[in-house]
Amino acid sequence: MARASIVLADHHKMLTEALIHVPEGDYDILGTADNGRDLVTMTKQQKPDVVIADISMPMLNGLDAGRQIKAAMPIEDLQSYLPLDDG
């Protein structure tokens, strides 16, 4: 079985850095982005299987970034989340 490739996006760099160090599984993290525009660019370049994105990112929110990604390329799974506390 092939390993899934993932791109992570959150405007809190500390969170994406922490997720990179989660115990290794059957996936490869190709990169992280801290805003929606960079997420769209990185996803088009890296072509991951899965994108996990914060909804409330600067420059382009996670929902609009997801729409642009899905319109530009096929992607296996795109998950967006809303942080419980953005403070």
N, C-alpha and C positions, 0 to 999 in steps of 0.2 A: 504494500500500500504506500502510495506517495505521501510525502509530508505536505501539509497545507502551508501556504505562504500567507503572511498577514502583514497589513499596514495598520498602525495605530495612530489615532489623532485625538489630541486633547490640548486645550490651551494652557493646561497646567503641566509644565515640563516634568515636574517631580513625579506626577502620576505615570506618564508614559515611560519615564526612566525606570520606575519601580516595576512596571509590567514587563519590561524587557528582562528583568531578573527573576521572574516567576520561574519555578522549577521547569526544566525543559520537558516538553511533551512531543507529540508528533506534529510539530509545526516549526516554521522558521519565520522570525520577525524580520521583514525586509527593511523596515524603516519606520520613523515616526514623524508626525507633522504637528505644528502647534497652531495652525490656522487652516481654514477651509481651502484657500487658494493653493497652498502648498500641498494639501492632501490630494486635490484633483491632479496637480502636476505629478506628484510622486506616484500616484496610482496608475496614471497613464504610462509612466516610464517603467515602473517595477512590475506591473501586471500581476498583482497578488490574487490569490483565490478568495481571500476574506479581507474586508475592511471593517474596522471597529472605530467609530467616531463619536466624539462629544457633539451634541446638538448645538450647544452655545459657544461656538468658536468665533474669534474675530475674523474680519475681512470677508468671510463667506461662512454662513452657519453650516452645521453638519448635514441638515436636511437638504439644503440647496446643493451642497457639494456632492451628496449622494445622488441627487437627480442628474447632475452633470456627468458623474462617473458612469451611472447606468446608461445614459444616453450615448456615451462615447465608446463603451466597451462592455462585453459580457463579463459578469462577475458572479462567482458562485454564491457569495453571501455578503450582505452589507448590513451591519448592525449599528444603530445609532442609540445613544443613551443620553439622558438628562441627569446631571449630577444632583443629588439630593440637597447638597449645601454648596453653593457657589461662592462662599465667602472666604 
